[in-house]
């Protein structure tokens, strides 16, 4: 997920033309959807007392992307220990003795290969599977008491355990404030009643049951949007707790947002109906005005974006995380001046920086997603200090990623939230 959040989203009612789990997503996107909007390079003008330099940094976002899940195979038969079985969701079959269970206890290996197409399924003897007319509602493996307030991480996930995370995959529900911002696109513009896709626009964070914080450059010109909370694996809908979709009622873009250089790149999406807080859906905390994290603080960015820059990168199926250090402002500006931005580049006061370690960064499509840093003396509690904005490449040594500094826009956020007669204490720690 190295500028990772980028990606995702499920087709609302599309049938894929084959298993795309290991395919080239860019090719797949070209087959089913041709983006009508291309994000233009940003022109940044920097000024010294005697010199004005215009540069065109490539902002690492992209036009809307769609991930089409593979077809759910009609033939669910499988063979285990030379005995005929059927692929069922893991919580419907006990691996130890192959009898149906109801409590949802299981250990999933997200990289396991087996006789079933989905890692969420196991091969169960036919005599032990539950008929569709007598469904089971699984109980979560462990239900922790709901903790009061915002910003609580679930480091072991919620409702189910997983193993095999070797490449930054998150646990289910680990970052409950993470949301995906979607718009609905027709597969065929000439057929208004035809198939539609939920097209990923960018990432965001839930700061109030009815409000989402994101980057302005992803949403400023898109009046019809939808927000999805509680998403994790974009090719499955078998998780213990479901995702939630809500329509966006209105968009508030910062009054000083500049689409050319991305100054004050922040927006709030107000939802038509509030999200229901759940083990996999929670609120992010926001920092007090002007309170930045200390340089060197280790923070997390999350998303479904590309793992590498340019065509070599692949979008992620499971929500990923990357741990990056906060970078001192002057040091960040000095580092960015060594890139194509040039030696006169000036980092605007609305930005902060994090990263600079090789192979660790946010990347294309991760824009709008949160950067969260630990709250001192409160274990497993985090505050959102940044919003993914832009960068030069992805994960290059010594080149940090650039984020909106949330502390610089906290007063503006409060003003807009209060304008809706909502309480700001829900995101205050």
C-alpha positions as CSV (number, residue, x, y, z in Angstrom):
1,X,0.0,0.0,0.0
2,X,2.6,2.1,-0.5
3,X,0.7,5.1,-1.6
4,X,-1.8,2.5,-1.3
5,X,-5.0,3.5,-0.8
6,X,-6.0,4.0,-4.0
7,X,-8.1,1.5,-5.5
8,X,-10.8,-0.5,-5.1
9,X,-14.2,-0.9,-5.4
10,X,-16.6,-3.3,-6.2
11,X,-18.9,-3.6,-9.1
12,X,-22.5,-2.9,-8.1
13,X,-24.0,-5.4,-10.5
14,X,-21.3,-6.4,-12.9
15,X,-20.3,-9.9,-13.9
16,X,-16.7,-10.3,-14.6
17,X,-15.4,-12.2,-17.6
18,X,-13.0,-14.4,-15.7
19,X,-10.9,-14.6,-12.5
20,X,-9.0,-11.3,-12.2
21,X,-7.3,-12.0,-8.9
22,X,-3.8,-12.2,-10.4
23,X,-4.4,-10.3,-13.6
24,X,-3.3,-6.9,-14.9
25,X,-5.9,-4.6,-13.4
26,X,-5.1,-1.8,-15.8
27,X,-6.0,-4.1,-18.7
28,X,-9.1,-5.1,-17.0
29,X,-10.2,-1.5,-16.4
30,X,-9.6,-0.8,-20.0
31,X,-11.9,-3.6,-21.0
32,X,-14.8,-2.5,-18.9
33,X,-14.5,1.2,-18.3
34,X,-12.7,4.1,-20.0
35,X,-12.2,7.0,-17.6
36,X,-13.7,10.2,-19.0
37,X,-11.6,12.3,-16.7
38,X,-7.8,12.5,-16.6
39,X,-6.2,14.3,-13.7
40,X,-4.0,17.0,-15.2
41,X,-0.5,17.6,-13.8
42,X,-0.4,20.2,-11.1
43,X,1.4,23.5,-11.9
44,X,3.1,24.8,-8.8
45,X,4.5,28.3,-8.7
46,X,7.2,29.1,-6.2
47,X,8.6,32.5,-5.5
48,X,11.7,33.9,-3.9
49,X,12.5,37.6,-3.6
50,X,14.1,37.6,-7.1
51,X,13.1,34.4,-8.9
52,X,9.8,32.8,-9.9
53,X,10.0,29.2,-11.0
54,X,7.1,27.3,-12.5
55,X,7.3,23.5,-12.3
56,X,4.8,20.7,-13.1
57,X,5.1,18.0,-10.5
58,X,3.2,14.8,-11.3
59,X,0.6,14.3,-8.6
60,X,0.3,10.7,-7.8
61,X,-3.4,10.2,-8.1
62,X,-5.3,8.9,-11.1
63,X,-8.7,8.9,-12.9
64,X,-11.4,6.7,-11.3
65,X,-10.6,3.0,-11.1
66,X,-12.7,0.0,-10.7
67,X,-11.9,-3.5,-9.5
68,X,-14.2,-6.2,-10.8
69,X,-14.5,-9.2,-8.5
70,X,-14.3,-12.7,-10.0
71,X,-17.5,-14.6,-10.6
72,X,-18.7,-16.7,-7.7
73,X,-18.4,-20.1,-9.3
74,X,-21.6,-22.1,-9.7
75,X,-19.8,-25.3,-9.2
76,X,-18.7,-25.3,-5.5
77,X,-17.6,-28.9,-5.4
78,X,-14.2,-29.7,-4.0
79,X,-12.1,-32.7,-2.9
80,X,-10.4,-33.0,0.5
81,X,-8.6,-36.2,1.7
82,X,-10.0,-38.0,-1.4
83,X,-13.5,-37.3,-0.2
84,X,-16.1,-35.2,-2.0
85,X,-17.0,-31.9,-0.4
86,X,-18.4,-28.4,-1.0
87,X,-16.8,-25.0,-0.7
88,X,-18.6,-23.0,2.1
89,X,-17.8,-19.9,4.0
90,X,-15.3,-20.7,6.7
91,X,-17.6,-20.3,9.6
92,X,-20.0,-22.9,8.3
93,X,-17.5,-25.8,8.6
94,X,-15.3,-26.9,11.4
95,X,-11.8,-27.7,10.1
96,X,-10.9,-30.1,12.9
97,X,-13.8,-32.5,12.4
98,X,-15.6,-31.2,9.4
99,X,-18.9,-30.5,11.2
100,X,-20.9,-27.3,10.8
101,X,-20.4,-24.8,13.6
102,X,-22.2,-21.6,14.5
103,X,-19.8,-19.5,16.5
104,X,-17.6,-18.2,13.7
105,X,-14.4,-19.4,15.3
106,X,-11.8,-19.8,12.6
107,X,-8.3,-18.8,11.5
108,X,-8.0,-17.5,8.0
109,X,-4.8,-17.4,6.0
110,X,-5.2,-14.6,3.6
111,X,-2.5,-16.1,1.4
112,X,-3.5,-19.7,1.6
113,X,-4.1,-21.8,-1.5
114,X,-6.6,-24.6,-1.4
115,X,-9.4,-26.4,-3.2
116,X,-11.7,-23.4,-3.0
117,X,-11.5,-20.2,-5.1
118,X,-12.0,-17.8,-2.1
119,X,-9.7,-17.9,0.9
120,X,-12.9,-17.2,2.9
121,X,-14.2,-20.6,1.9
122,X,-13.2,-24.1,3.1
123,X,-13.8,-27.5,1.7
124,X,-16.5,-29.2,3.9
125,X,-18.0,-32.7,3.6
126,X,-21.4,-32.5,2.0
127,X,-23.1,-34.1,4.9
128,X,-21.9,-31.3,7.2
129,X,-22.9,-28.2,5.2
130,X,-25.9,-26.2,6.2
131,X,-28.7,-25.9,3.7
132,X,-29.6,-22.4,2.3
133,X,-33.0,-22.7,3.9
134,X,-31.5,-23.0,7.3
135,X,-28.8,-20.3,7.4
136,X,-26.4,-19.7,10.3
137,X,-25.7,-16.2,11.7
138,X,-22.1,-16.6,12.9
139,X,-21.0,-15.0,16.1
140,X,-17.8,-13.1,16.2
141,X,-14.9,-15.0,17.6
142,X,-14.1,-12.3,20.2
143,X,-16.2,-9.2,20.9
144,X,-14.3,-6.5,22.8
145,X,-16.3,-3.9,24.7
146,X,-16.9,-0.8,22.7
147,X,-14.4,1.8,23.8
148,X,-15.5,5.3,24.4
149,X,-14.5,8.0,22.0
150,X,-12.7,8.2,18.7
151,X,-9.4,6.9,17.2
152,X,-9.3,3.4,18.6
153,X,-7.3,0.9,16.6
154,X,-8.2,-2.8,16.4
155,X,-4.7,-4.3,16.0
156,X,-5.9,-7.9,16.1
157,X,-9.0,-7.1,13.9
158,X,-12.6,-7.7,14.9
159,X,-14.8,-10.7,14.6
160,X,-12.3,-13.0,13.0
161,X,-8.6,-13.8,13.1
162,X,-6.3,-13.8,10.1
163,X,-2.7,-14.8,9.5
164,X,-0.2,-14.6,6.7
165,X,0.0,-10.8,6.5
166,X,3.5,-10.4,5.1
167,X,3.0,-7.4,2.8
168,X,1.2,-4.8,4.8
169,X,-2.3,-6.3,4.8
170,X,-4.5,-4.9,7.6
171,X,-6.7,-7.0,9.8
172,X,-10.4,-6.9,9.3
173,X,-11.7,-3.7,11.0
174,X,-8.2,-2.7,12.2
175,X,-8.7,0.9,11.0
176,X,-12.4,1.4,11.5
177,X,-12.5,5.1,10.3
178,X,-11.2,4.3,6.8
179,X,-13.7,4.8,4.1
180,X,-13.8,4.6,0.3
181,X,-15.4,7.4,-1.7
182,X,-17.3,6.2,-4.8
183,X,-19.3,7.4,-7.7
184,X,-21.7,5.4,-9.9
185,X,-20.7,4.9,-13.5
186,X,-22.5,3.3,-16.3
187,X,-20.7,0.5,-18.1
188,X,-22.2,1.7,-21.3
189,X,-23.1,5.4,-21.4
190,X,-25.5,4.7,-24.3
191,X,-27.5,2.4,-22.1
192,X,-28.8,4.5,-19.1
193,X,-30.6,1.4,-17.7
194,X,-27.7,-0.9,-18.1
195,X,-25.1,-2.2,-15.7
196,X,-23.5,0.1,-13.3
197,X,-20.2,0.2,-11.4
198,X,-19.3,1.6,-8.0
199,X,-16.2,3.5,-9.2
200,X,-13.5,4.4,-6.6
201,X,-12.7,8.1,-6.4
202,X,-10.4,8.2,-3.4
203,X,-10.1,7.5,0.3
204,X,-11.3,9.3,3.4
205,X,-11.9,9.1,7.1
206,X,-15.1,9.1,9.1
207,X,-14.9,11.9,11.6
208,X,-18.6,12.0,12.5
209,X,-21.4,9.5,11.8
210,X,-22.6,12.0,9.1
211,X,-19.3,13.5,7.9
212,X,-16.2,12.3,6.0
213,X,-12.9,14.1,5.8
214,X,-11.0,13.8,2.5
215,X,-8.9,15.6,-0.1
216,X,-10.6,18.4,-2.1
217,X,-9.0,17.5,-5.4
218,X,-10.8,14.2,-5.5
219,X,-14.3,15.5,-4.9
220,X,-14.5,19.2,-5.7
221,X,-16.1,18.6,-9.1
222,X,-18.1,15.5,-8.4
223,X,-21.6,16.3,-7.1
224,X,-22.9,12.8,-6.9
225,X,-20.9,10.6,-4.6
226,X,-21.3,7.6,-2.2
227,X,-19.3,6.7,0.8
228,X,-18.5,3.1,1.9
229,X,-17.4,2.4,5.5
230,X,-16.3,-0.9,6.9
231,X,-14.8,-2.2,3.7
232,X,-11.8,-4.5,3.8
233,X,-11.5,-7.1,1.1
234,X,-12.9,-5.7,-2.1
235,X,-13.4,-9.1,-3.7
236,X,-15.5,-10.6,-0.9
237,X,-18.6,-9.8,1.0
238,X,-18.4,-12.6,3.5
239,X,-16.9,-10.8,6.4
240,X,-18.7,-11.1,9.8
241,X,-19.7,-7.4,9.8
242,X,-20.9,-5.8,6.5
243,X,-19.7,-2.6,5.0
244,X,-22.1,0.3,4.9
245,X,-22.9,2.6,2.0
246,X,-24.3,6.1,2.3
247,X,-25.2,8.8,-0.2
248,X,-23.4,12.2,0.0
249,X,-25.8,15.1,0.5
250,X,-23.4,18.0,0.2
251,X,-19.7,18.8,-0.2
252,X,-17.8,21.5,1.6
253,X,-14.5,22.5,0.0
254,X,-12.0,24.7,1.8
255,X,-12.5,28.3,0.7
256,X,-8.7,28.6,0.0
257,X,-8.4,25.4,-2.0
258,X,-6.3,25.9,-5.1
259,X,-6.6,23.1,-7.7
260,X,-3.4,24.1,-9.4
261,X,-1.0,23.7,-6.4
262,X,-3.3,21.9,-4.0
263,X,-3.0,24.4,-1.2
264,X,-5.7,23.7,1.5
265,X,-6.5,20.4,-0.2
266,X,-9.3,19.5,2.2
267,X,-13.1,18.8,1.9
268,X,-15.9,17.4,4.1
269,X,-18.6,15.2,2.7
270,X,-21.9,15.4,4.6
271,X,-24.0,12.2,4.3
272,X,-27.7,12.0,3.7
273,X,-28.0,9.5,6.6
274,X,-25.5,8.7,9.3
275,X,-23.3,5.7,9.5
276,X,-24.1,3.1,12.2
277,X,-21.1,2.8,14.4
278,X,-20.0,-0.9,14.6
279,X,-16.9,-2.9,15.4
280,X,-15.6,-2.3,11.9
281,X,-17.0,1.3,11.6
282,X,-15.6,3.9,13.9
283,X,-14.5,7.6,14.1
284,X,-11.1,9.2,13.6
285,X,-9.8,11.7,16.2
286,X,-8.5,15.1,15.0
287,X,-5.6,17.1,16.5
288,X,-6.1,20.5,18.2
289,X,-5.3,23.5,16.0
290,X,-1.6,23.9,15.3
291,X,-0.6,20.7,17.1
292,X,1.7,18.7,14.9
293,X,3.3,15.3,15.7
294,X,7.0,15.3,16.5
295,X,9.4,14.6,13.7
296,X,10.3,10.9,13.7
297,X,6.9,9.8,15.1
298,X,5.8,6.5,13.4
299,X,2.4,6.9,11.8
300,X,0.1,4.7,9.6
301,X,-1.3,5.4,6.3
302,X,-3.9,3.1,4.8
303,X,-5.6,2.3,1.5
304,X,-6.1,0.1,-1.5
305,X,-3.7,1.9,-3.8
306,X,-0.8,0.9,-6.0
307,X,2.2,-0.8,-4.5
308,X,4.6,0.8,-7.0
309,X,4.7,3.9,-9.2
310,X,3.8,3.8,-12.9
311,X,2.6,0.7,-14.8
312,X,4.6,-1.8,-12.6
313,X,2.3,-1.0,-9.7
314,X,-0.8,-3.1,-8.9
315,X,-3.9,-2.1,-6.9
316,X,-4.5,-3.9,-3.7
317,X,-7.5,-6.2,-3.0
318,X,-7.2,-6.2,0.8
319,X,-6.8,-2.8,2.7
320,X,-3.2,-2.2,3.3
321,X,-1.2,-0.1,5.8
322,X,2.2,1.4,5.7
323,X,4.2,2.8,8.7
324,X,6.1,6.0,7.9
325,X,8.0,8.5,10.0
326,X,6.9,12.2,10.3
327,X,9.6,14.4,8.6
328,X,10.6,17.8,9.8
329,X,9.2,20.5,7.7
330,X,12.5,22.1,6.6
331,X,14.1,18.7,6.0
332,X,11.1,17.8,3.8
333,X,11.4,21.0,1.8
334,X,15.1,20.4,1.3
335,X,14.4,16.8,0.1
336,X,11.7,17.9,-2.3
337,X,14.1,20.5,-3.8
338,X,16.4,17.7,-4.9
339,X,13.6,16.4,-7.2
340,X,12.2,17.9,-10.4
341,X,10.4,20.5,-8.2
342,X,13.7,22.4,-8.2
343,X,15.8,24.2,-5.7
344,X,13.4,27.1,-5.3
345,X,10.4,25.0,-4.3
346,X,8.6,26.2,-1.2
347,X,6.4,23.8,0.8
348,X,3.1,25.5,1.6
349,X,2.1,25.9,5.2
350,X,-1.0,23.8,4.7
351,X,1.2,20.7,4.2
352,X,3.2,18.3,6.3
353,X,5.4,15.4,5.3
354,X,6.0,11.8,6.2
355,X,7.9,8.9,4.7
356,X,11.2,9.0,2.8
357,X,12.1,5.3,3.5
358,X,12.6,3.2,0.4
359,X,9.5,1.2,-0.6
360,X,7.3,2.7,2.0
361,X,4.9,5.3,0.9
362,X,1.3,6.0,-0.2
363,X,0.8,5.9,-3.9
364,X,-1.6,6.4,-6.8
365,X,-5.2,6.5,-5.8
366,X,-4.5,6.9,-2.1
367,X,-5.5,10.6,-2.2
368,X,-7.8,11.7,0.6
369,X,-6.9,8.8,2.9
370,X,-5.8,9.4,6.5
371,X,-2.4,9.5,8.1
372,X,-2.8,8.6,11.8
373,X,-0.2,8.9,14.5
374,X,-0.2,7.4,18.0
375,X,-1.7,9.4,20.9
376,X,0.8,9.7,23.7
377,X,0.1,7.5,26.8
378,X,-3.0,5.9,25.2
379,X,-2.3,2.5,23.9
380,X,-4.0,1.6,20.6
381,X,-5.4,5.1,20.1
382,X,-4.5,7.3,17.1
383,X,-5.1,10.8,15.8
384,X,-5.4,11.8,12.2
385,X,-2.6,14.3,11.6
386,X,-2.6,14.1,7.8
387,X,-4.6,13.6,4.6
388,X,-2.8,12.1,1.6
389,X,-2.3,14.8,-1.0
390,X,0.6,14.3,-3.4
391,X,4.1,13.1,-3.9
392,X,7.0,12.7,-6.3
393,X,7.0,9.0,-7.2
394,X,6.2,6.4,-4.6
395,X,8.5,5.1,-2.0
396,X,11.8,6.7,-3.3
397,X,14.6,6.9,-0.8
398,X,14.8,10.3,0.9
399,X,11.6,11.7,-0.8
400,X,8.8,12.0,1.7
401,X,5.1,12.0,0.8
402,X,3.1,15.2,1.2
403,X,0.0,15.4,3.3
404,X,-2.5,18.0,4.3
405,X,-1.7,19.2,7.8
406,X,-5.0,18.6,9.6
407,X,-4.0,20.8,12.5
408,X,-3.9,23.7,10.1
409,X,-7.5,23.2,9.0
410,X,-9.0,22.1,12.3
411,X,-10.8,25.4,13.0
412,X,-12.3,25.3,9.5
413,X,-13.5,21.7,10.1
414,X,-15.1,22.7,13.4
415,X,-16.8,25.6,11.7
416,X,-18.3,23.5,9.0
417,X,-19.4,20.7,11.5
418,X,-21.0,23.2,13.8
419,X,-22.7,24.8,10.8
420,X,-24.6,21.5,10.4
421,X,-25.4,21.6,14.2
422,X,-23.3,18.6,14.8
423,X,-21.1,18.1,17.8
424,X,-17.3,18.4,17.4
425,X,-16.5,16.5,20.6
426,X,-17.0,13.2,18.7
427,X,-13.6,13.6,17.1
428,X,-11.9,15.3,20.0
429,X,-9.8,13.2,22.3
